[in-house]
Amino acid sequence: RGRLDVTERHLRLVASQKTASLIHWCCKVPARLSRASEEEIRAWGQFGEHLGIGFQFLDDCIDLDPESGKPWAQDIREGQMNFVLH
């Protein structure tokens, strides 16, 4: 928060460690429970990771839509850089 010199790599790392890690887990566990191969489990985990980063990007876009129902420009008001502001 409060930093404007944030890189896209950093934003991806943050998204990966929060939203994407949760979705990664949610995609990987059913594959493991269904006794999928390690390659399939890994692929589902990667899918979840990408989906989570995409979700975070979309959530950042919605943050700037005054009609979204979310508090408008919350990231800006909190001094937090996001994918759209970057």
C-alpha positions as CSV (number, residue, x, y, z in Angstrom):
1,R,0.0,0.0,0.0
2,G,1.1,3.5,-0.8
3,R,3.7,2.5,-3.4
4,L,3.4,3.4,-7.1
5,D,6.5,1.6,-8.3
6,V,4.9,-1.8,-8.2
7,T,5.7,-4.1,-11.1
8,E,3.4,-6.4,-13.0
9,R,5.5,-9.3,-11.8
10,H,4.8,-8.2,-8.2
11,L,1.1,-7.8,-8.8
12,R,1.0,-11.4,-10.3
13,L,2.9,-12.7,-7.3
14,V,0.4,-11.1,-4.9
15,A,-2.5,-12.5,-6.9
16,S,-0.8,-15.9,-7.0
17,Q,-0.4,-15.9,-3.2
18,K,-4.0,-15.0,-2.4
19,T,-6.8,-15.5,-4.9
20,A,-5.0,-17.8,-7.2
21,S,-3.7,-20.1,-4.5
22,L,-7.2,-20.7,-3.2
23,I,-8.6,-21.4,-6.7
24,H,-5.5,-23.6,-7.5
25,W,-6.3,-25.7,-4.4
26,C,-10.0,-25.9,-5.3
27,C,-9.2,-27.2,-8.8
28,K,-6.4,-29.6,-7.7
29,V,-8.1,-31.4,-4.8
30,P,-11.0,-32.9,-6.8
31,A,-8.5,-34.2,-9.3
32,R,-6.5,-35.8,-6.5
33,L,-9.6,-37.3,-4.9
34,S,-10.7,-38.8,-8.2
35,R,-7.3,-40.5,-8.4
36,A,-6.2,-38.6,-11.5
37,S,-2.6,-38.9,-12.7
38,E,0.0,-36.6,-11.3
39,E,0.2,-34.8,-14.7
40,E,-3.6,-34.2,-14.7
41,I,-3.5,-33.0,-11.1
42,R,-0.7,-30.6,-12.0
43,A,-2.7,-29.4,-15.1
44,W,-5.7,-28.7,-12.9
45,G,-3.6,-26.8,-10.5
46,Q,-2.1,-24.7,-13.3
47,F,-5.6,-24.0,-14.6
48,G,-6.7,-22.9,-11.1
49,E,-3.7,-20.6,-10.9
50,H,-4.4,-18.9,-14.2
51,L,-8.1,-18.7,-13.4
52,G,-7.3,-17.0,-10.0
53,I,-5.0,-14.4,-11.6
54,G,-7.7,-13.7,-14.2
55,F,-10.3,-13.4,-11.5
56,Q,-8.1,-10.9,-9.7
57,F,-7.6,-8.9,-12.9
58,L,-11.4,-8.8,-13.5
59,D,-12.0,-7.9,-9.8
60,D,-9.6,-4.9,-10.2
61,C,-11.6,-3.8,-13.3
62,I,-14.8,-4.0,-11.4
63,D,-13.3,-1.9,-8.7
64,L,-13.4,1.0,-11.1
65,D,-17.0,0.5,-12.2
66,P,-19.2,2.8,-10.1
67,E,-22.3,0.6,-10.9
68,S,-20.7,-2.7,-9.8
69,G,-22.1,-2.7,-6.3
70,K,-18.6,-2.6,-4.8
71,P,-17.2,0.5,-3.1
72,W,-16.0,2.6,-6.0
73,A,-12.2,2.8,-6.5
74,Q,-11.5,1.2,-3.1
75,D,-7.9,0.3,-4.2
76,I,-7.1,3.9,-5.1
77,R,-8.6,5.2,-1.9
78,E,-6.5,2.7,0.1
79,G,-3.4,3.6,-1.8
80,Q,-3.1,0.1,-3.3
81,M,-1.8,-0.5,-6.8
82,N,-3.7,-3.1,-8.9
83,F,-3.6,-4.5,-12.4
84,V,-5.7,-1.8,-14.0
85,L,-3.9,1.1,-12.3
86,H,-0.6,-0.3,-13.3
